[in-house]
Amino acid sequence: MLATPADNPYQEPRSGRLTAWGNALLAGTSSPDDAVTAVQGRDDAHRVTGLPGEVPDSLHGLTWALGRLRTLGAKGLRLALPVAGHPLGLTGPAAFNSLALGAGEAVLAVGVPYGLVPEVEVYGPEGDQGVRVLWQCLPVNEAPPADVPSLDEAERELADGLRQATVLLTRLDVAGAGPETLRALEAFRRRGHREVLAPGYPQRAVRVLESARQVSALLAIAAGGHGAAVSAAEMAARREVLAPLDRTARRAQVAAYNAMVDERRD
């Protein structure tokens, strides 16, 4: 059964899992079986199509696909989390960017000009649904990814942004924006996360990602009017306050997932 937003205010992007565990596999810190199991999570199946050297329109499992990327020269993977007006992590061309923007996420290979975008299919009756994921591989431009910060920058931005948003939400005094929202966030924190990123990631990246997850949970709780009904005007005010923090949280997530390749020089 699929979790609802109320059950889990933060949903890890599938491209994040593929980036983290694909990097662990490519670096030799995870076995293929462990990596694929972690990427698929509760989904029923993941398939990949469009990789160079395969029969057109054929489907392959993640183990084959990651091995094929390694053979082609991939040194690692990077995450992109684009939204309209903010192509975070993308490099072009327009065809790939458009597909990634529609999905809200993508994975870009490091060392070879290819990227992967997930297409998610939910099937079955309500209450007993399953999920299948098809990853489409397309060419990408070899260029610096858009607007990706370092871990240092991301950590500073998160701390500043969360303080500012907490003050502003409380000052707004709209139903559920202050104490109720923060209590819901604390409940999310207490649940904890046993699996953050993948073997081989620096501890600082784990810390940044956990902070970004908490911020994303706060955004989801606040945007949903947690605790009471709110008016359209109140919701508009809340969205205006939270929009900069959403950008900050997405930048931090990308920095954390990409740390295994972007922070090697450190």
Residue pairs with C-beta under 8 A, 6 or more apart in sequence:
1 127
1 128
1 129
2 122
2 129
2 131
3 11
5 11
5 220
5 224
6 224
9 184
9 188
9 216
9 217
9 218
9 220
9 221
9 224
10 188
10 213
10 214
10 216
10 217
10 220
12 213
13 79
13 81
13 104
13 105
13 253
14 39
14 41
14 43
14 105
14 118
14 120
14 133
15 79
15 80
15 81
15 103
15 105
15 106
15 107
15 116
15 117
15 118
16 79
16 105
16 253
16 257
17 38
17 39
17 41
18 39
18 62
18 77
18 107
18 116
18 118
18 135
19 77
19 78
19 79
19 107
19 257
19 258
20 38
20 197
20 198
20 201
20 257
20 260
21 30
21 34
21 35
21 36
21 38
21 39
21 198
22 35
22 39
22 66
22 69
22 76
22 77
22 107
23 76
23 77
23 198
23 200
23 201
23 260
23 261
24 30
24 35
24 198
24 199
24 200
24 201
24 260
25 31
25 32
25 35
25 66
26 66
26 69
26 70
26 74
26 75
26 76
26 77
27 76
27 200
27 260
29 198
29 199
29 200
30 38
30 198
30 199
30 200
32 63
32 66
32 67
33 63
35 62
35 66
35 198
36 46
36 61
36 62
36 63
38 195
38 198
39 46
39 62
40 46
40 62
40 133
42 131
43 130
43 131
43 132
43 133
44 130
44 131
44 132
45 132
45 133
46 61
46 62
46 132
46 133
46 134
46 135
47 59
47 60
47 61
47 132
47 133
47 134
47 135
48 59
48 60
48 61
48 62
48 64
48 65
48 116
48 134
48 135
48 137
49 57
49 58
49 59
49 60
49 134
49 135
49 136
49 137
50 136
50 137
50 138
51 60
51 65
51 68
51 69
51 72
51 114
51 137
52 68
52 72
52 114
52 137
53 68
53 72
54 60
54 68
59 134
60 68
62 135
65 135
65 137
69 109
69 112
69 114
72 109
72 112
72 114
73 111
73 112
74 109
74 110
74 111
74 112
74 114
75 110
75 111
75 261
76 109
76 110
76 111
76 260
76 261
77 107
77 108
77 109
77 110
77 261
78 89
78 107
78 108
78 109
78 110
78 145
78 148
78 254
78 257
78 258
78 261
78 262
79 89
79 105
79 106
79 107
79 108
79 253
79 254
79 257
79 258
80 87
80 88
80 89
80 90
80 100
80 105
80 106
80 107
80 108
80 115
80 145
80 254
81 88
81 89
81 104
81 105
81 250
81 253
81 254
82 88
82 89
82 90
82 97
82 100
82 101
82 104
82 105
82 106
83 101
83 104
83 250
84 101
86 147
86 247
86 250
87 97
87 101
87 146
87 147
88 145
88 146
88 147
88 148
88 250
88 251
88 254
89 106
89 108
89 145
89 146
89 147
89 148
89 254
89 258
90 96
90 97
90 100
90 106
90 108
90 140
90 145
90 146
91 108
91 140
91 141
91 142
91 143
91 144
91 145
91 146
92 140
92 141
92 143
93 139
93 140
93 141
95 138
96 106
96 115
96 117
96 138
96 139
96 140
99 106
99 117
99 136
99 138
100 106
100 115
100 117
103 117
103 118
103 119
103 120
105 117
105 118
106 115
106 116
106 117
106 118
107 115
107 116
107 117
107 135
108 114
108 115
108 116
108 140
108 145
109 115
109 116
109 140
110 261
113 139
113 140
113 141
113 142
114 137
114 138
114 139
114 140
115 137
115 138
115 139
115 140
116 135
116 136
116 137
117 135
117 136
117 138
118 133
118 134
118 135
119 133
119 134
119 135
119 136
120 131
120 132
120 133
121 131
121 132
121 133
121 134
122 129
122 130
122 131
123 129
123 130
123 131
123 132
124 130
145 254
145 258
147 251
148 251
148 254
148 255
148 258
148 262
149 157
149 251
149 252
149 254
149 255
150 255
150 262
150 263
151 202
151 204
151 205
151 208
151 255
151 256
151 259
151 263
153 255
154 208
154 212
154 248
154 251
154 252
154 255
154 256
155 204
155 207
155 208
155 211
155 252
157 248
157 251
157 252
158 208
158 211
158 212
158 215
158 248
158 249
158 252
159 211
161 215
161 244
161 245
161 248
161 249
162 211
162 215
162 218
162 245
164 245
165 218
165 241
165 242
165 245
166 182
168 241
169 177
169 178
169 181
169 222
169 238
169 241
169 242
170 177
170 178
170 179
172 178
172 234
172 237
172 238
172 241
174 230
174 234
174 237
174 238
175 225
175 227
175 228
175 229
175 230
175 234
176 222
176 225
176 226
176 227
176 228
176 230
177 222
177 230
177 234
177 238
180 226
180 227
180 228
181 218
181 221
181 222
181 226
181 227
182 218
184 221
184 226
184 227
185 214
185 217
185 218
185 221
188 214
188 217
188 221
189 214
193 210
193 213
196 206
196 209
196 210
197 205
197 206
197 209
197 256
197 257
200 260
201 259
201 260
202 259
202 260
202 263
204 259
205 255
205 256
205 257
205 259
205 260
205 263
206 256
208 252
208 255
208 256
208 259
209 252
209 253
209 256
209 257
211 252
212 249
212 250
212 252
212 253
212 256
213 253
215 245
215 248
215 249
215 252
216 246
216 249
216 253
218 245
219 242
219 245
219 246
219 249
222 238
222 242
223 235
223 238
223 239
223 242
225 235
230 238
255 262
